[in-house]
Amino acid sequence: MHLVETMAYAGEKPWHGLGNKLAPQQSIDTWKKQAGMDWQIEQSEVRYISGNNHLGVINAFPAQKVLYRSDTKAPLAVVSKRFHVVQPGEILEFYRDLTAYNGFELETAGVLREGRKFWALAKTGQSTSLKGGDRVAGYLLLATACDGTLATTAQFTSVRVVCNNTLSIALGSASGAIKVPHRSQFDPDAVKRQLGITVASWDGFVARMKALVARPVDPDTVEGLLRRVLTYAAPDGKAVVVNEQALATVRSLYEGGGRGALMASSRGTAWGLVNSVTEFVDHHRRARSDDHRLDAAWFGQGAALKQKAWQEALHLLA
């Protein structure tokens, strides 16, 4: 089953290989149409029928509301009446002034899970080259869901060009994300102020990447870090088990099998180790389809794994 309902991209084909290709510098309105985000979430009070054989009385349940698509009338979720909806178009509108005045460039946008989750990703224009020409570019991801699985989340992320690995940029806090829960109104200007769309967080991120490039790691350190990161909870929920299969895959990526693994920046370094985990999550981790992998790599367990690898690598610098 595919999670991606519709999607568009500009420039090179994205790492997940999905979407309609757009020419560069398209308007926000073109993006809405091509990414399948030009519909609204409508809402209606929950109703139910009491009585036998569906011949009973139609009753209302005012504490809850049904969200549905304006175009297909397909149901999306049942939520509390206090739930604040963020529309698909609002996610793209967030970038209107950023693309017009701040040099941002939309790269992908789309709809997941039949309309329950949607996102847009834009290049910030920031990039850096690490040792040996290893280029990393800065992005801003904005995403939300209307089924309670994701708060409206804005986060800086980076893409390592050689292998299309994505990694969240920590903004001081561990997760590096600004989250607006659906019980609050989404205020795009407040989020932009909070993000402080400036070079400050990027500069700190670049400094940490360079420190990881400069940090050599021996085989024992590699093994120890991967054993701390690549774990899962045992069926009884008590023990933590090392995922030996994942560990073998990541180790082989790190030892030269990964794209960019033999670059001067990565060979035998903590940066190479982080990238072996991010490449595993983005490209090799078992997933039902490319779009399930995308969902996990940005929002789910995959994102958490990458964050854990990044934090563990930073501990090596201490």
N, C-alpha and C positions, 0 to 999 in steps of 0.2 A: 504494500500500500504506500502511495506517495503522500508525503506531508505537504509538499509545496503545491499550492493551488495555482498561483501565478507569480511571475517574477521577471524583472528586467535588469540588464546590466549594461554599462558603458565600458569601452576599452577592451582590455584582454579578457578572455573567458575566465570567470572566477574559479577558485579552487574546487568548488563543488560541482562545476560544469553545468549549472542549470540556468535557464532564463532566456528571455527575448533580448537580442542585441540591439542597443540604441547607438546612434551617432553621438559623439561627445557634445557637451554643452546644451543638452535639451532643456526645455522649460519644465518647471515643476508640474504643470498641467499635463505635459506629454508623459512624464514619469508616472503620474497617477494612472493614466490610461494604460500604459504599456506594462506597468507592474501589477495591474489588476487591483488598484486601490481607489478607484473612482466610484465607490458605493458607500452607503452609510450603515451604521448599526442603528436599527430601530428598536424601540422597547414597548412592551405591552404587559399589562398586569397578568399574573398567573390565574388561570381559571381551571376549574375541575367540575366533573359531573358527578352528582350524588344520586343514588337510586339504582334500580336494576335495569339490565339490558340497555344501558345508555339512553334510557327514556326519562332520566331523572332531571333534576334541577341543575342549571349552570350556576356555580358559586364562584366567588372571587377569593383570592388569597393575597391580600394587599401587601403583606410583608416582603413579597418576592416579585421579581419581574423577569420576563423572558426577553432575551436579546436575540434579534434575528436580522438577517441581511435584507437591505432594501431592494436589491436586485432580484434575488432568487427566492426571497422569503424563507430561506433555510434557517432553522433554529441554530443558535450558537451556544447559548448557555442560559442557565437560570441563576440569577444573582440576587443579592439583597437589594431592597429599594434604595439603600444608601450608596450603592455602587456607582461611581462616576465613570462614564464611558469615555474613552479616548478614541476618536474616529481614525480610520486608516489614513484619510487625507491629512489629518493633523500631524501625523508622523512625518510626512513629506513637507508640509508647510513649515515645520520647525527649521528646515534647511533653506527656506526661500531667501532670507537676508544673508545667511552664511555663504550661500553660493553667489549671491549678487555682489556682496561687499567684502567678504572675508577670505576670498580665494578658495573656499571649499569646493569640492567637485563630487557630485553623487556618483557612486560606483555600482551599488546594487540596492534593490528594494524589492520587497515582495510580501506574499501572504502565505502563511503556513496553516496547516490543520483546518482547511475549509473556511478560513476567515477568522479563526479564533486567536491567531497570533500574527503580528505583522511587524516589519522592521524596515529601516533604511540605513545604509552605510555610506559614508562620504570620506574622501581623502581630505585631510586637513591642509595639505601642502607642505607639511613638515616631513623631512626625511634625513637620514644620516647614513654614512658609509663606515662600516667597521673595518678592521684589519683585513686586507686582501680583497677589498671591493665588495664586502658583504653588505648589501643595502637593505635598510629597514625603513618603512614609510609609516606615517601616523594616520589614523582614521578615527572617526567618531561614529559609534553605533547607537541608534535610538530604536527601542523595541517596546512593544507592549502586548498584552493578551487580554481578551475579554472574558476568559473562562476561569479567572482566579489563579492561573498558573504562573503569572509573571506580572509584577508591578511595572509601571512605565519606567524603563531603565535607560539612562544615558551613560555611555562609558567610552572613554578613549581606548582604542585598541591599536595594535601594530600588526603589520604584515611583513614578514621577511620575504623579500622578493624572489630569491633563488628557489624557494620551495613553497611559497604561498602559505607559510605557517602563520596562524593568527594567535595573538597573545594579548590579554587585557593589560592595560597600563595601570599600575597601582597609583592612585592619587593620594598618597599619604595613608589612606585607609587600606585595609587588606584587600578589599575586593575591587577598589578603583571605580566603583559605580555609584551614580546618584539614582536613587529609587524613589518614585512617587507612588505610594499605595493608592489603590482605587477608591479608598474612602475619602481621599482628598481630591480637590480639583487640580488638574494638570495645568501648570502655568509655565508655558515655554520660556518666557523671559526670565522668570526666577531660576529655572534650571540652567539657562545659559549663564546667568550671573554666578550661580554656584559652581558650574564647570570652570568659570573664569577662562573662557576660551582664549587662552594665551599660550605662550611657549613654556611657561614655568614647569608644568608637569612633564612635558616632553623632555625638557633639558635634564630633569632629574632621572627620567627613564633612560635617556642616552648614557648618562654617567654610570648608571647601574649596569647597563649592557656592556659598556667598555670595561668595567671592573670584572665582569664575568668572563669576558674575552681574555683578560690578563691573568685569570686564575686557573693555573694548571690543575688537573685532577688525576689521581692515580687510580688503578683498577679497583682498589678496595673502596675508595671514596665513591666511585661510580656505582659499585654494587650496593653500598650502604644506602645511598640516596634513592636508587630505584626501588630498593626493598621498603623504604619508608613511604614512597609515593604510590607505587602500583599495588594497592591493597583493595580488598573488598571485605564486607562483613560476612562472616560465616552464616549458614542458614539458621543457626540457633540465636543469631543476633549478638552473641557475647564476644566471640573471638574475632580477631582480624587476621585475614589470610592473605599471603602474598600471591599475586596473580603471576604464576611462573611463566605462563605462555606469553603474557604481555611483556614480562621482563626480558624474555629471550628476544622478542621482536624489537623492543626498544634498544637493547644492547647491540643488536646487529645494525640498526640504523645509526647508532652512535659510532660504531666501529668502522663506518665507511659506507654502509648501505643506504644511508639517508641522503636526500638531495642537499648539497652544500656541506655534508659532513666532513669532507676532506679540505675545506677552505681553511686558510690560515687562522681565521677567527674561531673555528670550531674544533679543530683537531686537538684532542687531548685537553679541552677547556670546559669550564663550567657552562659557558654559553652553548657549546656544542651539545652538552648534556641536556640542557633545557630544551633545545630544539629537537632533540631526538624524541622527547616526550610530546612536544607540541605536534610534531609531524605524525607520530603514532595516532594521536587523538584526531587530527584533522583528516588524515588520509588512510590509516590502516586499521583503526579500531573497529571491531565487528559492529556492523549496523545493518538494519533491514534495507536501507537505501541511502543514497547520497544526502537526501534531505533530512532523514532521521539523524545522520551524522552531523549535518550542519546545526540542527536544533540542539544536539548534545554538546557540540564543540563550542557554541556561543552561549547557551543558556543552561545546559544541564550538567550531567556528571562529567562530561569531557572538559567543560570549562573549569570545573572544580579541580580536576586532575592537573590541568595546566597551571592553575594558580598555586597548587600545592608544590609542584616542581619548581616554580619560580621562587616561592618563599624558601624552600629547602636550599636552593642554590644560593640565595642571598645570605643564608646562615653560614655558608662556606666562606663568605667574605669577612665575617666578624673576626 
